[in-house]
Amino acid sequence: MAEQPTVVNGAVVDSVATANTKVLAEAPAMALGSLYQTIGNSVAMAAANAVYAQQQANVTYQASSTLGVTKLFEQNKG
């Protein structure tokens, strides 16, 4: 024996359709928001890495300059 289809109130159908439409309408904005956050984070990390690399290079330059000046002073003594 086949079951009879259940009749659903039209207001319920409209409510579900509206909720589904809202989700679909918001999806592109949510995706772009997530993308912008990811890009912003990547740019910030790149800037932080550049600053760190510059700081480490300055330490190396200072050490090599100090060594060079020390060698010059040693040559002038002898």
C-alpha positions in Angstrom: 0.0 0.0 0.0 1.5 3.3 -1.1 1.7 6.2 1.3 -0.1 9.4 0.5 2.2 12.5 0.1 2.2 14.8 3.1 0.8 18.2 2.4 3.2 20.9 3.7 2.0 24.3 4.7 3.0 27.0 2.1 4.4 29.2 4.7 6.9 26.5 5.7 7.9 26.0 2.1 8.4 29.8 1.7 10.4 29.9 4.9 12.8 27.2 3.9 13.2 28.6 0.4 14.0 32.0 1.9 16.6 30.5 4.2 18.2 28.6 1.4 18.2 31.7 -0.8 19.8 33.7 2.0 22.6 31.2 2.4 23.2 31.1 -1.3 23.2 34.9 -1.6 25.7 35.2 1.3 28.2 32.6 0.0 30.1 34.8 -2.4 30.6 37.5 0.2 31.7 35.0 2.8 34.2 33.5 0.3 35.6 36.9 -0.6 35.9 37.9 3.1 37.8 34.7 3.8 40.0 35.3 0.7 40.8 38.9 1.8 41.7 37.8 5.3 44.0 35.1 3.9 45.7 37.6 1.5 46.0 40.2 4.3 47.7 37.6 6.6 50.0 36.5 3.8 51.1 40.1 3.1 51.7 40.7 6.8 53.8 37.5 7.1 55.8 38.6 4.0 56.5 42.0 5.6 57.5 40.4 8.9 59.9 38.0 7.1 61.4 40.9 5.2 62.0 42.8 8.4 63.6 39.7 10.1 65.8 39.1 7.1 67.0 42.8 7.1 67.7 42.6 10.8 69.8 39.4 10.4 71.6 41.0 7.4 72.5 44.0 9.5 74.0 41.8 12.2 76.1 40.1 9.6 77.2 43.4 8.1 78.1 44.8 11.5 80.2 41.7 12.3 82.0 41.8 9.0 82.7 45.5 9.4 84.1 45.0 12.9 86.3 42.2 11.6 87.6 44.4 8.8 88.4 47.3 11.0 90.2 44.9 13.4 92.3 43.5 10.6 93.2 47.1 9.5 94.3 48.0 13.0 96.4 44.8 13.2 98.2 45.7 10.0 99.0 49.1 11.2 100.6 47.8 14.4 103.0 45.5 12.6 
